[in-house]
């Protein structure tokens, strides 16, 4: 589990395919120090398992299924990627609960520099529209962000200069593909309602469902 607070910008060194498996090598100067083989790492919002580490280079196997369901296939050497190591018990939750399980690929639409904030409009498949709410949480390429305006097939986020500086969203351009993970609480509630349940959010309800 992650929090959507990016720890560093890694640099893609190599992304090669061998059969049905891709190998992704990422240079890391910060989180690599404490990682061990088998640890989970969020790479642009996709949870990957560390298979090797050498001199600050982190190596991951990426299965064909992950390639189909994420925007990782667009990566190339020298690209910057958002990295976050998994959340430790007792650590502060600075963002929101992020699992690293990408729900869909979003597409950057409008990019607007509004001075003290940067506004991105992200297009999504319309079948996911019920999972976005104004002022709710969403993870874009692994970054915990607050949703602004909401449409039938898109939503906007407002990004402060600090976030632009420490993540790869400062390089976002119209047409770019990004990994989208919707808030897990919202997904549970949507599923509960789909099965005919009556939603009454109480303290007891949240505790019984692990929150």
N, C-alpha and C positions, 0 to 999 in steps of 0.2 A: 504494500500500500504506500501511496505517496501523498504529498500535500499540494502539489502544483506550484511550489516555490522553487524555482530553478536555482541550482547550486553553482553552476558554471556553464559557459559556452564551450563545448568540445569542438574539435575539428576533425572532420572525416578524412582519414588517411587512405582508406581503401574500401571498396564495396564491390566484391566479386561474386559471381555465381558459379556453383559447381553442382550440376544436376538440379535437384529440387531445393537445394540449400544455398543461401547467400551468406557470405562472411563479411561482417562489417567491423572495421577497425576504426576506433575513435581515439584521438589524443586528448588526454585529460591531465590537468595539473593539480586539481583540487581533490575531487572525490576518489580518484584512483588510489590515493595513499591508504585509505582504510578499507578498500574493497577486497574481498577474497573470492576465489573461484566459486561459482554457484550463486552469488548474490544477484538480486534483481536490481536493474537500473532502468529508469525511465529515459528513453532516448526519443526526443520530440514527442513525448506522451505515450510511446509504446513501451510496454514492459518487456525487457529483454534479459536473458540470463547470461551473466559473464562466464565465458568459457576459457579465457586466457588473459593474462596481464603481464606486460613486459615493458619496463622503462616508460611508464605512463601511457602506454597504448593499451586500450581496452578492446577485447575481441568478443564478438557476439555472433552466434548463428541465427539467421533469420529464415524462418520457414516460408514456403510458398503461400500458405494461408495468410500469414502476416503481410506479405507483399500485396495480396489481393485486397485486404481489408484496411490498409493504411496507405499513407503517402510516402512511406520509406523508399519506395522504388525510385523516387525522383532524386534521391541523394547522389552526390558525386564528390570526388576528391576535392578538399578545401572548403566544402560547405560547413557552416556553423550549425551545431545542433544543441538543443537544450538538454542538459543532463541533471538528473536528480537521483540520489541514492534513496533506498527505501526508508520509510519512516521507522524510527526506533520507538519502543515502548517508553512512554513518559515524555517524549519530545513534544514541544509546542506545535500546535496545528495552526500554521500561519495562513494557510489557504483554505482548502476544503478537501474532503476525502476523494482521492483520485486513485483508481485501481490500475491504470495503465492498460486498460482494455478499450481500444478505440472503437467507438460506435459507428462512425462514418467518416468519410473524407469530405471536408468542406472546401469551398473555393473562395478565395479572396476576391471581393467585388470592388467597392469603392475604398480608396485609401485617402484619408483627409487629414492634413496637418492643421490642427486648430490652435496652434500656439502652445499653450500649456498642456495640451493633451492631443493624442493621436487617435483618430477614429477609424476603425476597420469595420467594414460590412462583410459578413461571411455568408455565402450561399450554402444551403444544406438541402439534401433530399427532402421533399415535403412530408414524407411519412414519419419524419422525426420532429415535426413542428410542435407536437404536443408535449415534448420534453423540454422546451425552452420557455422560460417565463421572465418577464422584465424584473431586473434586480436579483435574479437567481444566479447560480454559479455555473460555469462551464470551463472545461480545460481545452485550450487551443494549443496544439503542439506541446502539451504537458504543462502549460502555464495556467494557473488558476486566475480567472477573470470574472468580472461581474457583467452580466448582460444588460445592455441598454434597451434600445428599441427592438421590437419583435415583429416579424412579418410572417407570411405563410411559408416562405421558403428561404428565409434569411434572418439574420439578427445582427446587431451592432455591438461593439465593445469599445470602451474608452480606456486608453492606455496612457499612463503617466510616463514622463521622460525617464525615470529610473528603470521602469520595466523595459522600455525600449533599449536602454543601455546594456542591461544584463541578460537579455534574451535575443533570440533571432528575429523577433517581430519587427525590429527596427529596419529590417531589410525586406519586409513584405511588399510585394507588388501585386497589382491586379492580375488575376489569373493563377496565382500560386495555389497549390494544393496544401491543405493543412489537416492534421489529425484532430478530430473532435471527439471528446468524451463528455457526455452529459452527466449531470449530478446524479449520483447513485441513489440518493433519497428520492428524487423525482422519479427515477426509473422504477423503484420498488412501489411507489404510490400508483404510478400508471398501470403497472401489472396487477396490483391489488384491485384497482377499479375495473380493469379489463375482465377480471374473473368474477365481477359482480359484487365485490365488497363495498361497503359504505365507508368512506374515508372520514374519520374523525381524529384529527391530530391532537393527541393529549400527551402528557408526560409519560403516562403508563404505556401508550402505544409506542412511543419512541424507544423506551427501555426494553420492551418486549421484542423489538425489531433490531436490537443491537446498537442503539444510539444513546 
